[in-house]
Amino acid sequence: MARGQGGHFVTKRLRDADAVLTPAALARLKTAGKPMLGHNYDLYFGWSDDRIYCSELIWKVYERGIGRKLGKLQHLRDFDLSQPAVQAKLRERYGRKLPLKETVISPVSIFNSPELVTVLSR
């Protein structure tokens, strides 16, 4: 919240959390996430489990744990990569060989998932 604009935040939850997030389902979510504990952050946004980035962790835990896909998977090529700052960061991370076919999940895609509902917005 401190890094956001005006302290604004939104809290979301599975649309049917009361029915779905049973003790057994919560245990499956924990089991799904446990193998990824301690992995380094993935600055390259690869889809392997060797390194993990924030939205990838959430997507994989929910999909593997309870079969829910939070957001739409995309490829790097699906994003607007034309901004100079984006171009510079891409060159820094990948050089001239961009992995445009790499599967990615963005925070925005998870945020906009129809699987989630807003429970608090300030």
C-alpha positions as CSV (number, residue, x, y, z in Angstrom):
1,M,0.0,0.0,0.0
2,A,2.9,2.4,0.8
3,R,4.1,2.1,-2.8
4,G,0.6,2.6,-4.3
5,Q,-1.2,5.8,-5.1
6,G,-2.8,7.3,-2.1
7,G,-2.7,4.1,-0.1
8,H,-5.3,2.5,-2.4
9,F,-5.7,-1.2,-2.4
10,V,-8.1,-3.9,-3.5
11,T,-8.6,-7.3,-1.8
12,K,-10.1,-10.1,-3.9
13,R,-11.2,-13.6,-3.1
14,L,-12.5,-16.6,-5.0
15,R,-16.0,-15.9,-6.0
16,D,-17.2,-19.1,-4.4
17,A,-14.6,-19.3,-1.6
18,D,-17.1,-20.3,1.1
19,A,-18.0,-23.5,-0.9
20,V,-14.6,-24.2,-2.4
21,L,-12.0,-23.4,0.3
22,T,-12.7,-26.4,2.5
23,P,-10.1,-27.6,4.9
24,A,-9.2,-30.3,2.4
25,A,-8.9,-27.8,-0.4
26,L,-6.7,-25.5,1.7
27,A,-4.5,-28.5,2.4
28,R,-4.2,-29.2,-1.3
29,L,-3.2,-25.5,-1.9
30,K,-0.5,-25.8,0.7
31,T,0.7,-29.1,-0.8
32,A,0.8,-27.5,-4.3
33,G,2.8,-24.5,-3.0
34,K,5.3,-26.3,-0.8
35,P,7.6,-27.5,-3.6
36,M,8.1,-23.9,-4.7
37,L,9.2,-22.6,-1.3
38,G,12.7,-21.2,-1.2
39,H,13.0,-20.8,-5.0
40,N,14.7,-17.7,-6.3
41,Y,12.6,-14.9,-7.9
42,D,12.4,-15.3,-11.6
43,L,13.4,-11.9,-13.2
44,Y,13.1,-13.6,-16.6
45,F,9.5,-14.7,-16.2
46,G,10.1,-18.2,-17.3
47,W,7.3,-20.8,-16.9
48,S,9.5,-23.5,-15.4
49,D,9.5,-24.2,-11.7
50,D,13.2,-23.6,-11.3
51,R,12.6,-20.0,-10.4
52,I,9.2,-18.4,-9.7
53,Y,7.7,-14.9,-10.1
54,C,4.8,-13.6,-8.0
55,S,1.8,-14.1,-10.2
56,E,3.2,-17.4,-11.5
57,L,3.2,-18.7,-7.9
58,I,-0.4,-17.8,-7.3
59,W,-1.6,-19.2,-10.7
60,K,0.3,-22.5,-10.3
61,V,-0.8,-23.0,-6.6
62,Y,-4.5,-22.5,-7.4
63,E,-4.4,-24.5,-10.7
64,R,-2.4,-27.4,-9.2
65,G,-4.1,-27.4,-5.8
66,I,-7.7,-27.0,-6.7
67,G,-7.9,-26.9,-10.5
68,R,-8.7,-23.2,-10.7
69,K,-7.2,-21.0,-13.3
70,L,-6.9,-17.4,-12.0
71,G,-6.5,-15.3,-15.1
72,K,-5.7,-16.0,-18.7
73,L,-2.2,-17.4,-19.6
74,Q,-0.6,-15.3,-22.3
75,H,2.7,-15.2,-24.2
76,L,5.3,-12.5,-23.9
77,R,4.5,-11.4,-27.5
78,D,0.9,-10.6,-26.4
79,F,2.0,-7.6,-24.4
80,D,2.8,-4.1,-25.6
81,L,6.6,-4.1,-25.6
82,S,7.0,-0.9,-27.5
83,Q,7.7,1.6,-24.7
84,P,11.3,2.7,-24.5
85,A,11.6,1.7,-20.8
86,V,10.2,-1.7,-21.6
87,Q,12.6,-2.1,-24.5
88,A,15.6,-1.2,-22.3
89,K,14.6,-3.7,-19.6
90,L,14.0,-6.4,-22.2
91,R,17.5,-5.8,-23.7
92,E,19.0,-5.8,-20.3
93,R,17.4,-9.2,-19.4
94,Y,17.4,-11.0,-22.7
95,G,19.8,-9.3,-25.0
96,R,18.6,-9.6,-28.6
97,K,16.9,-12.9,-28.3
98,L,13.4,-12.2,-26.8
99,P,11.5,-15.3,-25.7
100,L,8.3,-14.1,-27.3
101,K,6.6,-17.6,-27.1
102,E,7.2,-17.8,-23.3
103,T,4.0,-18.5,-21.4
104,V,3.4,-15.8,-18.8
105,I,0.7,-14.8,-16.3
106,S,0.4,-11.2,-15.4
107,P,-0.8,-9.7,-12.2
108,V,-3.4,-7.8,-14.2
109,S,-4.7,-11.0,-15.7
110,I,-5.2,-12.5,-12.2
111,F,-6.7,-9.3,-10.9
112,N,-9.3,-9.3,-13.7
113,S,-10.1,-13.0,-13.4
114,P,-13.8,-13.8,-13.4
115,E,-12.9,-16.4,-10.7
116,L,-12.3,-13.5,-8.2
117,V,-14.6,-11.0,-6.6
118,T,-13.7,-7.8,-4.8
119,V,-14.3,-7.9,-1.1
120,L,-12.6,-4.7,-0.1
121,S,-11.4,-1.6,-2.0
122,R,-9.9,1.5,-0.4
